[in-house]
Amino acid sequence: MQQACSDMTQSESAYYTNIALQAARRAARQVIEQAHKDNTPIPVWKNGRVEYCLPPSDLIDQSG
């Protein structure tokens, strides 16, 4: 049976939060790399709204 969130200790919660953060970063890196390859803009929250921008190449160099 799955544990309810309230049954987790703080260290267990931090552990699973860290795993989720790592997965989100990997996914974002893959999206940026693919957008760069395809020359496709990605949505970015800027100035209180969504803007579509091409990922700068310095993001690709940092992520690898």
PESUL-V573529 format. One record per helix or strand. SS is the DSSP state (@ for helix, = for strand). FROM is the first residue (numbers start at 1). TO is the last residue. Records with the same first field share a line. If there is no record, write none. Layout:
BEGIN
SS = FROM-TO / FROM-TO
END
This chain:
BEGIN
@ = 5-7 / 10-38 / 57-63
= = 42-46 / 49-53
END
